[in-house]
Amino acid sequence: MKSVRMLLTLTLGALAMVLPIMPGAQAATRTWVASTGADTGTCPRSAPCATFSYAVSQTDAFGEVNCADAGSFGFLNVTKSITISCEAGTAGILVASVGDGIFISTAATDVVYLRGLDINGAGDANKPYIGIQIEGGGKVHIEKCVVHGITGSSGTGTGILYNPSAASSLFISDTVIADNGSSAAGGGILLQPDTTATVNVSVERLRLTNNGYGLDADGSNTGALQVSVRDSLASGNANSGFIAESTSGRMKMMIQNSEASSNGTNGIKADGSNTLLTVGGSAIFGNASAITIKNNATLLSYQNNQIDGNTANDTPVPSQNLH
């Protein structure tokens, strides 16, 4: 019997030397969240997780998180390349305390996609100050999202705050930014890079409605901020619809085939000697002031805009006409 036990021990020992050691569970390329999910395991389609935060922790860099159904999936911090894509139904982020709905801080080589998300501050001063805040570097794509009701303390809430610290790019399309900030402070989108590098922003088919301000591009703390706005609407904002401003860095904004209407102060505003604003094929209607140019900013027009029904500056004279 003793010989049998010794033979069995030797045999098992030999097998241990030749069989491969199985690795622990690895992160997945694609993970899932669901309204009935639980934050355990690796979030496969058959056993989805409950929150974006946990699902991202189980997903490889450059991987993707999808939604199995509509639900509320919690706030999210992003520090790596990732895609959050949820077009199957409402993918809600309803933050119950002051902070950010989504906070992104990535490296220059990272790429982040946010698609089909509904970020709601519920119009409460105790809800997040910022719907989406983006720092660091790299490229961020925001597509088919809604960011709304980000009131924040004393109305200082901002729908999207973009303040990268390195060369970077932001792309926004088919997105609604509404009911953020107040007439005193805050607003829809604030572009405010803090880097000597060039930062590029492109928006198309964007709706900026009923915010404190619509889109404010501030190039004061960057080497160059270049902003392209196309096929977009800024309407019913308490202050200006579109703003291009800079006290030191180079600021260039082009607005094409867009509308600035019924805004409380300016349809479009350009401020600062380093600011160049170009407008073409756009409608500027029903604002307190059509276009305001301050502190030696430069306005260029393609002479194909429709400017009418504004209380003041209904026919502003551009510094140079383009053909």
VEXLOMI-670976 format. One record per atom (N, C-alpha, C): residue in three letters; y, z, x. Coordinates in steps of 0.1 Angstrom, whole numbers, plus 2048, in hexadecimal, padded with zeros to 3 digits. Each point is the difference from the previous one (the first is absolute). Example, Ala and Ser with C-alpha at 12.3 -4.5 7.8 and 13.67 -1.06 7.14 Angstrom:
REM residues 2
ALA7C784E884 ALA80C8007F7 ALA80C800809 SER80B7F97FC SER80B800809 SER80B8087F8 
//
This chain:
REM residues 323
MET7F4800808 MET80C8007F8 MET80C800809 LYS80080880A LYS80B80180A LYS8027F2806 SER7F67F9803 SER8017F2806 SER8077F77F6 VAL7FC8017F4 VAL8067F77F5 VAL80F803800 ARG80480D7FF ARG80E803800 ARG8087FB80C MET7FA80180B MET8067FB80D MET8027F17FF LEU7F57F97FB LEU8017F17FF LEU80B7FC7F7 LEU8018077F4 LEU80B7FD7F6 LEU80E802806 THR80180B807 THR80D803807 THR8047F580A LEU7F67FC808 LEU8037F580A LEU8047F37F9 THR7F97FD7F5 THR8027F37F9 THR80E8007FA LEU80480B7F9 LEU80E8017FA LEU80A7FF80B GLY7FD80780B GLY80A7FF80B GLY8027F2805 ALA7F57F8801 ALA8017F3805 ALA8087F77F6 LEU7FD8027F3 LEU8087F97F6 LEU80F803800 ALA80380C803 ALA80E804801 ALA8077F980B MET7F97FC80B MET8067FA80B MET8027F17FD VAL7F87FA7F7 VAL8017F17FE VAL8087FD7F3 LEU8008087F6 LEU8077FD7F4 LEU80F802802 PRO8087F77FA PRO80F801802 PRO80580C7F8 ILE80B805805 ILE80780B7F9 ILE8097FA7F6 MET7FE8047F3 MET8087FA7F5 MET80E806800 PRO80B7F8800 PRO80D806800 PRO8038077F3 GLY80B808800 GLY8058067F4 GLY8077F57F7 ALA8048057F4 ALA8067F67F6 ALA80D7FB806 GLN8017F37FE GLN80C7F9805 GLN80A7FC7F5 ALA80C7FF804 ALA80A7FC7F6 ALA7FD7F17FB ALA8047FD7F4 ALA7FD7F37FA ALA80C7F7801 THR7FD7F37FF THR80A7F6800 THR8078007F2 ARG7F88027F5 ARG8068017F3 ARG7FB80D7F9 THR80A8077FA THR7FD80C7F8 THR8067FF7F2 TRP7FC8097F7 TRP8047FF7F2 TRP80580E7FB VAL80A8007F7 VAL80480B7F9 VAL7FE7FD7F1 ALA7FE80B7F8 ALA7FF7FE7F1 ALA80580D7F9 SER8047FE7F4 SER80580B7F8 SER7F680C7FE THR7F37FD801 THR7F580A7FF THR7FA80380E GLY8077FB80B GLY7FA80280D GLY80180E805 ALA7F980280C ALA80080D806 ALA8027FE80F ASP808809807 ASP8037FE80E ASP7F4805809 THR7F57F97FF THR7F5803809 THR7FA7F3804 GLY7F880180B GLY7F97F4805 GLY80A7F5806 THR7FB7F47FF THR8077F5807 THR8077F67F6 CYS8008047F3 CYS8087F97F6 CYS7FA7F17FE PRO7F37FE7FF PRO7FC7F37FC PRO8037FD7F2 ARG7FD7F37FB ARG8037FD7F2 ARG7F88087F7 SER7F4803804 SER7F78087F7 SER80380F7FF ALA808805809 ALA80480E800 ALA80F801805 PRO8097FB7F8 PRO80E7FF805 PRO80680E801 CYS80B801808 CYS80780C802 CYS80B8027F6 ALA80780B801 ALA80A8047F6 ALA80F7FD804 THR80280080D THR80E7FE805 THR8017F680B PHE80C7F9801 PHE8027F780B PHE7FF80780D SER80580C801 SER80180780D SER7F2801806 TYR7F68057F8 TYR7F2802805 TYR7FA7F2803 ALA8027F67F7 ALA7FA7F3802 ALA8057FA80D VAL80D801803 VAL8057FA80C VAL7F980780C SER7FE80D7FF SER7F980780C SER7F27FB802 GLN7FA7FA7F6 GLN7F37FB801 GLN7FF7F1803 THR80C7FA802 THR8017F1802 THR8047FC80E ASP7FA7F6806 ASP8037FB80D ASP80E7FB800 ALA80780180C ALA80C7F9802 ALA7FF7F17FD PHE8097FA7F9 PHE8007F37FB PHE7F77FE7F4 GLY7FA80B7FB GLY7F87FF7F4 GLY8088017F3 GLU7F98017F5 GLU8077FF7F3 GLU7FA80B7F6 VAL80A8057F8 VAL7FC80A7F5 VAL8037F87F3 ASN7F78007F7 ASN8017FA7F3 ASN7FE80A7F5 CYS8067FD7F4 CYS7FE8097F4 CYS7F67FA7F7 ALA7F78087FC ALA7F67FC7F6 ALA8058007F2 ASP80A8087FD ASP8078007F3 ASP80E806801 ALA8078017F5 ALA80D806800 ALA7FF80F802 GLY80A806807 GLY7FF80E802 GLY80C805808 SER80180D802 SER80A806809 SER7F980580C PHE8047FB80C PHE7F880180C PHE80880880B GLY80B8077FD GLY806809809 GLY8097F980B PHE807809807 PHE8097FB80A PHE7F87FB80C LEU8077FA80A LEU7F97FA80B LEU8087FF80D ASN7FA80480B ASN8067FE80D ASN7F87F5807 VAL8077F6806 VAL7F97F5806 VAL80480080F THR7F6800809 THR80380080E THR7F87F5808 LYS7FA7F77F8 LYS7F87F5806 LYS8017F47F8 SER7FB7F5805 SER8007F47F8 SER7F68027F4 ILE8057FC7F4 ILE7F88037F4 ILE8057F77F5 THR7F87FC7F7 THR8047FA7F3 THR7FC8097F4 ILE80A8037F8 ILE7FD8077F3 ILE8037F57F5 SER7F57FB7FA SER8017F57F7 SER7FA8047F2 CYS8088017F6 CYS7FC8057F3 CYS8067F87F5 GLU7FA7F57FD GLU8057F87F5 GLU7F78007F4 ALA7F6809800 ALA7F78017F5 ALA8068087F4 GLY80A808803 GLY8078087F6 GLY80A808806 THR8078097F9 THR80B808805 THR7FA80980B ALA8057FF80C ALA7FD80880B ALA80B80A802 GLY80080C7FA GLY80B808800 GLY80180A80C ILE80D802804 ILE80380B809 ILE80B8087FA LEU7FC80B7FA LEU8098097F9 LEU80180D808 VAL80A802808 VAL80180B80A VAL80680C7F9 ALA7F980B801 ALA80580C7F8 ALA809809808 SER8037FD80C SER809808808 SER80A7F7808 VAL80A806806 VAL80A7F8807 VAL7FA7FB80D GLY8027F3802 GLY7FB7FA80C GLY8007F17FF ASP7F67F9805 ASP7FF7F17FF ASP7F37FD7F8 GLY8017F57F8 GLY7F47FB7F9 GLY7F77FA80B ILE8057F8808 ILE7F97FA80B ILE80880180D PHE7FB80580B PHE80780180C PHE7F87F880B ILE8067F6806 ILE7FA7F7809 ILE80780280E SER7F880380A SER80480180E SER7F67FA809 THR8027F3804 THR7F67F9807 THR8057FA80D ALA7F77FB808 ALA8047FA80D ALA8047F17FE ALA8057FB80B ALA8057F2800 ALA7F57F67FD THR7F4803803 THR7F57F77FD THR7F98017F3 ASP8058097F8 ASP7FA8037F3 ASP8057F77F5 VAL7F87FE7F5 VAL8047F97F5 VAL7FB8077F3 VAL8098037F7 VAL7FD8077F4 VAL8037F87F4 TYR7F77FF7F6 TYR8027FA7F3 TYR7FF80A7F5 LEU80A8007F7 LEU8008087F4 LEU8017F67F4 ARG7F68007F8 ARG7FF7F67F5 ARG7FC8077F3 GLY8087FD7F5 GLY7FC8057F3 GLY80180F7FE LEU80A806806 LEU80280F7FE LEU80C8037F7 ASP7FE80B7F9 ASP80B8067F7 ASP80480D805 ILE80C801806 ILE80480D806 ILE80B8057F7 ASN7FE80C7FA ASN8088057F6 ASN80580E803 GLY80D802801 GLY80680D802 GLY8028087F3 ALA7FE7F97F5 ALA8018067F3 ALA80E8057FD GLY80A7FB808 GLY80E8047FD GLY80380F801 ASP7F8807808 ASP80180E802 ASP80680380E ALA80A80A800 ALA80680480D ALA7F6806809 ASN7F58057FB ASN7F6806808 ASN7F57F7805 LYS8017F37FC LYS7F77F6804 LYS8057FA80D PRO7F97F6806 PRO8037FC80E PRO80E7FA802 TYR80680380B TYR80C7FA804 TYR7FF7F1802 ILE7F57FB805 ILE7FE7F2804 ILE7F27FB7FA GLY8017F57FA GLY7F37FA7FC GLY7F77FB80B ILE8067F7809 ILE7F97FC80C ILE80980180C GLN7FC80880A GLN80880180C GLN7F87FA80B ILE8077F7808 ILE7F97F880B ILE80780380D GLU7F980580A GLU80580380D GLU7F87F880A GLY80280380D GLY7F87FA80B GLY8037F2802 GLY7F57F7801 GLY8027F2802 GLY7F57F87F9 GLY7FE7F4804 GLY7F67F87F9 GLY8057F87F4 LYS7F77FC7F8 LYS8037F87F4 LYS7FB8067F4 VAL8098017F5 VAL7FC8067F4 VAL8027F57F5 HIS7F67FE7F7 HIS8017F77F5 HIS7FF8087F3 ILE80A7FF7F7 ILE8008077F3 ILE8007F57F5 GLU7F57FF7F8 GLU7FE7F57F7 GLU7FC8067F2 LYS8067FB7F6 LYS7FC8037F2 LYS80080F7FD CYS80A807805 CYS80180E7FE CYS80C8047F7 VAL80080C7FB VAL80B8067F8 VAL80380D806 VAL80D802803 VAL80580D806 VAL80B8047F7 HIS7FE80B7F8 HIS80A8047F6 HIS80180F7FE GLY80B8047FB GLY80280E7FC GLY80180980C ILE8047FC80B ILE80180880C ILE80E806800 THR80280B7F9 THR80E8057FE THR80380980C GLY7F7809804 GLY80380980B GLY80A80A7FD SER80280A80A SER80A80A7FE SER80E7FB7FF SER8078037F6 SER80E7FC7FE SER8017F17FF GLY7F67F97FC GLY8007F27FE GLY8007F880D THR7FB80680B THR8007F980D THR7F37F8803 GLY7F87FF7F6 GLY7F37F9802 GLY8027F1804 THR7F77FB807 THR8007F2805 THR7F27F97FD GLY8007F57FA GLY7F37F97FD GLY7F97FD80D ILE8067F8809 ILE7FA7FD80D ILE80A80280B LEU7FC80880A LEU80880380B LEU7F97FA80C TYR8077F6807 TYR7FA7F980B TYR80880380D ASN7FB809808 ASN80780480C ASN7F780080D PRO7FC7F4803 PRO7F77FF80C PRO80780380D SER7F880480A SER80580380D SER7FC7F780B ALA7FB7F47FC ALA7FC7F6809 ALA8017F27F9 ALA7FE7F6808 ALA8007F27FA ALA7F68007F5 SER8047FB7F4 SER7F78017F5 SER8057F67F5 SER7F77FE7F6 SER8037F77F5 SER7FB8067F3 LEU8087FE7F5 LEU7FD8047F3 LEU8017F47F6 PHE7F57FF7F8 PHE7FF7F57F7 PHE7FE8067F2 ILE8097FD7F6 ILE7FE8057F3 ILE8007F47F6 SER7F78007F7 SER7FF7F57F6 SER7FB8057F3 ASP8057F97F5 ASP7FB8037F2 ASP7FF80F7FD THR80B807803 THR80180E7FF THR80C8057F8 VAL7FE80B7F8 VAL80B8067F8 VAL80480D806 ILE80D801803 ILE80680D805 ILE80A8047F5 ALA7FD80B7F9 ALA8098037F4 ALA80180F7FE ASP80C8047FB ASP80380E7FC ASP7FF80A80B ASN8057FC80C ASN7FF80980C ASN80E804804 GLY80280D805 GLY80D804804 GLY8098037F4 SER80D800803 SER80A8037F5 SER80D7F9804 SER80A8017F7 SER80D7FA803 SER80680780C ALA7FC80C803 ALA80680880B ALA7FA7FD80E ALA7F37FD800 ALA7F87FF80C ALA7F37F97FD GLY7F97FC80B GLY7F37FA7FF GLY8007F37F9 GLY7F47F97FF GLY8007F37FA GLY7F27F9802 GLY8017F37FF GLY7F37F8800 GLY7FA7FF80E ILE8067F8809 ILE7FA7FE80D ILE80B80280B LEU7FD808809 LEU80980380C LEU7F97FB80C LEU8067F6807 LEU7FB7FA80D LEU80980680A GLN7FB809809 GLN80880780A GLN7F880280D PRO7FD7F6807 PRO7F880180C PRO80880880B ASP7F8806809 ASP80580880B ASP7FA7FC80D THR8047F4804 THR7FA7FA80C THR8097F6806 THR7FF7FD80D THR8087F6806 THR7F97F27FE ALA7F48007FB ALA7F97F47FE ALA8057F87F4 THR7FB7F47FE THR8037F97F4 THR7F68037F5 VAL8068027F4 VAL7F78037F4 VAL8037F67F6 ASN7F57FA7FA ASN8007F67F6 ASN7FB8057F3 VAL8087FC7F5 VAL7FC8047F2 VAL8017F47F8 SER7F57FD7F8 SER8007F57F7 SER7FC8057F2 VAL8087FD7F5 VAL7FC8047F3 VAL8017F47F7 GLU7F77FF7F6 GLU8017F57F7 GLU7FA8057F3 ARG8057FA7F5 ARG7FC8047F2 ARG8008107FF LEU80B805804 LEU80280F7FF LEU80A8037F5 ARG7FD80B7F8 ARG8088047F5 ARG80680E804 LEU80D801801 LEU80680D803 LEU8098037F4 THR7FC8097F8 THR8068037F3 THR80380F7FE ASN80C8037FB ASN80380E7FC ASN7FE80A80B ASN8037FD80C ASN7FF80980B ASN80F805804 GLY801809809 GLY80D804805 GLY8077F4806 TYR7FA7FA80A TYR8037F2806 TYR7F37F87FF GLY8027F3802 GLY7F47F77FF GLY7F980080E LEU8057F7809 LEU7FB7FF80E LEU80C802809 ASP7FE80A809 ASP80A80380A ASP7FA7FD80E ALA8057F6807 ALA7FC7FD80E ALA80A80580A ASP7FD80A807 ASP80980680A ASP7FB7FE80E GLY8077F7807 GLY7FB7FD80E GLY80880880B SER80680B7FC SER80880780A SER7F980680C ASN7F38037FE ASN7F980780B ASN7F57F7806 THR8027F37FF THR7F57F7805 THR8077F5808 GLY7F77F9809 GLY8057F5807 GLY8047F47F7 ALA7F77FE7F6 ALA8037F57F7 ALA7F78027F4 LEU8068007F4 LEU7F98017F3 LEU8027F37F9 GLN7F57F87FD GLN8017F47F9 GLN7F98017F3 VAL8077FD7F5 VAL7FA8027F3 VAL8027F37F8 SER7F47FB7FA SER8007F57F7 SER7FC8047F2 VAL8097FC7F6 VAL7FE8047F2 VAL7FF7F37F8 ARG7F57FE7F9 ARG7FE7F37F9 ARG7FA8037F2 ASP8057F97F6 ASP7FA8007F2 ASP7FF80F7FB SER80B807802 SER80080F7FD SER80B8047F7 LEU7FF80B7F9 LEU80A8057F7 LEU80480E803 ALA80E803801 ALA80580D801 ALA8098027F4 SER7FC8087F6 SER8088017F3 SER80080E7FB GLY80B8047FA GLY80280D7FA GLY7FF80C809 ASN8037FD80D ASN80080B80A ASN80E8077FF ALA80080D802 ALA80C8087FE ALA80B7FC80A ASN7FC7FC80C ASN80A7FC80A ASN7FE7F1803 SER7FE7FC80D SER7FF7F2803 SER7F27FB7FE GLY7FF7F27FE GLY7F37FA7FE GLY7F97FE80E PHE8077F8809 PHE7FC7FD80D PHE80B80480A ILE7FC80780B ILE80980580A ILE7FB7FB80D ALA8097FB808 ALA7FE7FD80F ALA80B807807 GLU7FC80980A GLU80A808807 GLU7FB80380E SER80A802809 SER7FD80580D SER80D804807 THR7FF80B808 THR80B804808 THR7FF7FC80E SER7F47FC805 SER7FE7FD80E SER7F67F5802 GLY7F48017FB GLY7F57F6802 GLY8037F47F8 ARG7F97F5804 ARG8027F37F9 ARG7F88007F2 MET8077FD7F6 MET7FB8007F2 MET8017F27FA LYS7F57FA7FD LYS8007F37F9 LYS7F88007F3 MET8067FC7F6 MET7F97FF7F3 MET8037F37F9 MET7F57FA7FB MET8017F37F9 MET7FA8037F2 ILE8087FD7F5 ILE7FC8017F2 ILE7FF7F27FA GLN7F47FC7FB GLN7FE7F37FB GLN7FA8017F2 ASN8057F87F7 ASN7FA7FE7F2 ASN7FD80E7FA SER80A809801 SER7FF80D7FA SER80B8047F7 GLU7FF80B7FA GLU80A8047F6 GLU80580F802 ALA80D802800 ALA80680D800 ALA8088027F4 SER7FC8087F6 SER8068007F3 SER80280F7FB SER80B8027F9 SER80280D7F9 SER7FF80C809 ASN8037FF80D ASN80080C809 ASN80E8077FF GLY7FF80D802 GLY80C8097FD GLY80B7FE809 THR7FE7FB80D THR80B7FE809 THR8007F1804 ASN7F87FD80A ASN8007F2805 ASN7F27F97FD GLY8027F37FD GLY7F37F87FF GLY7FB7FF80E ILE8087FC80A ILE7FC7FF80E ILE80C806809 LYS7FC80780A LYS80A806809 LYS7FC7FE80E ALA80A7FC809 ALA7FE7FE80E ALA80A809807 ASP7FC80880A ASP80880A806 ASP7FE80080F GLY80A7FE808 GLY7FF80280F GLY8017F3807 SER80780180C SER8037F4807 SER7F37F9806 ASN7F5807801 ASN7F47FB805 ASN7F77FB7F5 THR8057FF7F4 THR7F87FC7F4 THR8037F27FC LEU7F57F87FF LEU8017F27FB LEU7F87FF7F3 LEU8067FC7F5 LEU7F97FE7F4 LEU8027F27FB THR7F47FA7FD THR8007F27FB THR7FA8007F2 VAL8077F97F7 VAL7FB7FF7F2 VAL7FF7F27FB GLY7F57FD7FA GLY7FE7F27FB GLY7F88007F3 GLY8047F77F7 GLY7F97FE7F4 GLY7FE80C7F7 SER80980A800 SER7FE80D7FA SER80B8027F5 ALA7FC8087F6 ALA8098047F5 ALA80580E802 ILE80D8027FE ILE80780D802 ILE8088027F3 PHE7FB8087F7 PHE8068017F3 PHE80180E7FA GLY80B8037FA GLY80280C7F8 GLY80180D808 ASN8037FF80D ASN80180C809 ASN80F8057FF ALA80280C805 ALA80D805801 ALA8087F880A SER7FA7FB80B SER8057F7809 SER7F67F7805 ALA8037F3800 ALA7F67F6804 ALA7FB80280E ILE8087FD80A ILE7FD80180E ILE80B808807 THR7FD80A807 THR80A808808 THR7FD7FE80F ILE80A7FC807 ILE7FF7FF80F ILE80980A807 LYS7FA809808 LYS80880A806 LYS7FF80080F ASN80A805807 ASN80080380E ASN7FB7F4809 ASN8067F57FC ASN7FE7F3808 ASN7F27FB800 ALA7F98037F5 ALA7F37F97FE ALA8027F17FD THR7F67F8803 THR8007F27FE THR7F87FC7F4 LEU8057F87F7 LEU7F97FB7F5 LEU7FF7F0801 LEU7F47FB7FF LEU7FF7F1800 LEU7FA7FC7F3 SER8047F57FA SER7FC7FC7F3 SER7FB7F1801 TYR7F57FD7F9 TYR7FC7F37FF TYR8077F87F5 GLN8098077FA GLN8087FA7F5 GLN7F87FB7F4 ASN7F58067FD ASN7F87FD7F5 ASN7FD80C7F8 ASN80880B801 ASN7FE80C7F9 ASN8078007F2 GLN7FB8087F7 GLN8068027F3 GLN80780E7FF ILE80D800800 ILE80780D800 ILE8098007F4 ASP7FD80A7F7 ASP8088007F3 ASP7FE80D7F9 GLY80A8037F8 GLY7FF80C7F7 GLY80080D807 ASN80580180D ASN80180C807 ASN80E8067FD THR80280D801 THR80D8067FD THR80A7FD80B ALA7FB7FF80D ALA8097FD80B ALA7F97F780A ASN8097F9808 ASN7FB7F780B ASN7F67F67FA ASP8057FA7F5 ASP7F77F67F9 ASP7FE7F3808 THR80A7FD808 THR7FF7F4808 THR80480380F PRO7F8807807 PRO80380480D PRO8007F4809 VAL80980080A VAL8017F480A VAL7F880480C PRO7F57F9803 PRO7F880380C PRO8087FC80C SER7FC80680B SER8067FD80D SER7FD7F2805 GLN7F47FB7FC GLN7FC7F3804 GLN7F67FA7F5 ASN8027F47FC ASN7F77FA7F7 ASN7F57F8807 LEU7F48017FB LEU7F57F8806 LEU7FC7F57F6 HIS7FA7F5806 HIS7FD7F57F8 HIS7F17FE7FF 
//
